[in-house]
Amino acid sequence: MSDTAPRPAAAQGGSAAEAWFRELQQRLVAACEELEGAEGGRFLRDAWEKPSEAALAGEGLTCVIEGGRVFERGGVAFSKVRGAALPASATAARPQLAGAPFTAMGVSLVLHPENPYCPTAHLNVRALAVTPADGEPLWWFGGGCDLTPYYPFEEDIRHFHGTLKQALAPFGAEVYPDMKKACDAYFHLPHRNEPRGVGGVFFDDLDTGGFERCFALTRAVGDAFADAYLPLVARRQDTPFGERERDFQAYRRGRYVEFNLIWDRGTLFGLHGDGRTESILMSMPPLVRWKYDWQPEPGSPEARIYALLPPRDWA
């Protein structure tokens, strides 16, 4: 998404970004708890701090729900960290910045509903600032969100993509298609040659158009997520299910684990940079199952989801 070197970031802009990240986290937690209802679960709020002598120092707030009425497991985390050496996994476009001092902050979310007819969803929005040895501080934004359904509801997928397309429309007609294409390419499991889910939007190394435009675009993605995803959960959460559906859900969750632990750059950034392991691995589903060379029965609902995974125009 970048055609030039990143520009210097103003301290005021960084403060505004931090305030928005923190506020977004609280809004998302509140929306999930509202969906859980009076009889549902509540998020554990775990504030943490790593001392300045740590390889990845900083602070954050990890909000986690387990065993809720709707969400079997989920996390919404804010973090602001700094380090003496930027990991190579943090920027695909600028390997020359690896090893430079940096600051990173953002919000990460993963929600795993219990009902297999409800999709899993992921959101991440972040900002990075780097101070190379021979220049002024540089900045860029990154993030995105994607949907991983277990059973095929095309109207749900179209709603998710349509909401994101509408949110990004003010930034140019090319932005949503480009970010969707980037998402399809990123959330792909090379070792299985299959998508993780049905995509969404993805962007990295975003600095084109100035700080305010890039920050506004990042806000548009973060602010659109609840409207794109939570209505799908509300619509499907009371659909009856049995052992067969739960078994298939656990099997497909295995793909989620494989991607996050092998390919996800955010996970690798945290683990390789001495990040807070519990917060990093909050994205893992609580129950997962692998089967050797298993294939769904032709014509079954479990088989039909595979027909929806290849990238297509959903919006």
N, C-alpha and C positions, 0 to 999 in steps of 0.2 A: 504494500500500500504506500510505500515511500519512494519518491524519485529524487530526493536530495538528502544531504546529511542532516541529522537532527539539529534543531536550533536551541540556543540557550533558553532555559526556563526561568521565569520570574519566581521569586520566593512566594509572592502573593498567590500566583497560580497554583503552586504546590499546596499551599494552605487551603485553598478553595477545593482542590481535588480531595485532600484528606477529609475535609468536612463532609463532602458529598459521599465518599466511600463509607464513612461511619453511619451517615444517615440512611443510605441505601440498605446497609445490613439490618438496621433496626426495622425499616419498613418491610423487608422480606420476612424477617422472623415474625413480625406482627401479623402479616398476611397468612403465613402458614399456621400460626396458632389460631387465627380466626377460623380457618378451614377445619382445624382439629375440633373446634367447638368446646363447649363447657365440659364435656365428658372426655375430651381428648388429652393428648400429651402436651407438655410444655418443654421448651428448650432449656437445657442446662447452659448457663452463661459462665464461661471459663476465661477470665482475664489472665494474661500471662505476660511475662517480661523476661528477656534474655539479656544478661549483663554485657557491658560494652566490650569485655575481653573475649566474648564468644566470637567464633568465626562469622556467624550470622546473628548479630545483635538486634534488639528491637523490642517491639511490643505488639500485642494484638488481643482480640476477643474472639474466641471460638464458641459458637452457639451450636449445640448438638441436641437432637431429639432421637430417642430410641424407644421402640415399643409403643408408639403413639397409636391413636385410633385410626389415623389415615397413613401417617408416615412410619414405616417400619424402622427406617434409619435415615437421617439427613443431617446436613451441617451447613451453616452459613458462617463463614469466617472472615474477619478483617485482620489484616496484618500490615505492619509498617516495619521494615527491616533495613539494615545497612550492613555492608561488608567491605572488607579491604580489597577483595578480588572478585569481580563479576564472573560467574560460571559461564562457560561457553554455551551452555544450553539456554541462556537467558535471551539471546538475540541471534536469530538465524542469519540476519542480513549483515551483521557487523562483527565478524569473528575477531577483528583487530582490537575490539574493546575488551575482550576477555582478559581478566586480571586487573582491570581498573576499579577504583573505589566506586561504590554505587549505593543508591537508596531505591527501594522498591516498596510499593504499597498497593493494596487493592482488596477486592472482595471475591471470594470463591464460594460457590454453592453447589451442592449435589443433593438431590432428593430422591429417595427410593420408597415409593408408596408400597404398602403391603399388598394391595389388590393387584393381581397380575394384569388386569385390564387397564390400569393406570400406568402411563409411561414414566420412566425415569427421566430426569432432566438435569442439566449442568449449566452453570453460568460462571463466567469469570470476567472481571474487568480490573485493569491494573495500569499503573504508571511507573515508569522507571526513569531515574536520573543517574547519569554516569559522569565522572570527572576524570577524563584521560590526562595522562601526565603532561601532554604538550598542548592543552587547550582548555577552553571554558566548559562548564557543565553542559551536558547534552541530555535531551529528554525524548521519550516517546511513549505512546499508549499501546495497549493490546487488550485482547479479550474475545468474547463471543459467547454463544450459548447453543446447545444442541439438544435434540430430543431422541430418546431411545425407547420406542414402544415394543411391547412383547406380543400384542395382538393387533390385527390390522383394522384401524379406523381411519379411513382416508380423510374424513372431515376434520378429525383432530389435527392431523398433520398439516392440512391446508390452513387451518386456523393459526397454528403456531407460526408457519412461514408467512402467512398474510399479515399477521400483526407486526412481525419484524420488518417486512418490506415497507409497510406504511410508516413505521417509526423512522426508517432510514431515508424515506423519499425526499425530505427537505435537503439532503446533502448531495443529491444528484441521482439521476436515473441509473447510473452505472454502479452505484455503491452496493446496493443489495445483491445484484447478480454476482459482482466480483467477490463479495464476502461470502456468499453462499458457495461459490465455486471453491474458495479457499477452505471453507469448512468441510466440504465433501472430500477434499484432498487430505486435510489434516486428520479427521476422525476416521481413518482407514487403517485396518489391521493388515500390514503387508504380509505377515507370516500366514494369514488365512485368506488373503486376497478378498476381503469383504468389508463393507462399511460397519462401523459400530452401531449406527442407528440411521435415522432419516435426515440428519444434518440440521442446519440452522445457519448461523453466520459466524465467521471467524476473521479476526484481523490481528496483525502483529506489526511491530516496528512502524506504527502510525505517527507521522509527524507532518504530513503534507497539509499545507493551508494554514499553518500557524497553531499556536497552543490553544487558543479559544475554540477554533473549529474542531480540533481533535478531541478536546475535552467535551465539547457539546455532543459529538458523535458517540463518544464512549458513554455519556449519560443517557443518550437515546436508547442504546442497547440495554443498559442496566435497568432503565425505567420501564422499558417495554416488557421485560421478562415476566413479571407477575401476570399481566394481562394475556400474554401468549400461552403460559403454561397452566396456571392454577385453575382456569375454567375447565380444562381437560380432566383434571383430577376430580373436581367437583362433579362433573358429568358421569364419571366412571366408578367412583369410589364405592358405590353400593351395589355394583353388578355382582351377582352371585358367582362364586368360583369354588373349585374343589382341588383335590390333590394333584390332578393332571395339570391344571393351570399353574399351580405353585411349582411343580416340578420343572415345567418348561421355563418359567420365570427364572428359577435358580440356574438352569442350564445357560440361558442367554445372558444372565448376569456375569457368567464367567468371561464372556467377551469384554465386558466392561472392566473387569479386573485386569485382564491381559493388556488392554490398551493402556490403562492408567499406570501400571507398573513397568511396562516395557517401552512405551512410546511417548507418553505425555511429557511435554517439556516442562510444564509447571511442577509436576511431581519430581522429575529429575533435578530441577533447579533447587527445590527445597531439600531433598535428601542428600544431594551431592554438596550442598552448601551448608550443611550442619543446621538445617531448619528444624522446627519443632515437629517431631515425627507424628505425634497424636493428631495434630491439626492437619498435617499433610495427608494422612491416611483416613481422615474422616469420610472421604469419598467412597470408601469400600462398602459394598452391600453386606448386610449381616449374614445372609445365607447364600451360598454359591454351590453349584454342582457341576462337575465335569463328567462327561461320558465318552467312552472311547469310540471314535468314528461313528457317532450317532447321526441319524437322518430322520426328519419328521415324516410321518405317513403322508403320501401324496394326496393332495386335496383337502388335508386337514387345516383347521385354523392356524395351527403351528407352522404349517408349510407356507401359508399365504403371506405371513409377515416377510418372508424372504423375497417375495416378488416386489415388495415395496421398498426394500433397502437400496437398490441401485439408484444413483442420483437421477433426479428428474425435476422438472419445473413444477413446484407445488403451489406457487403463488400466482 
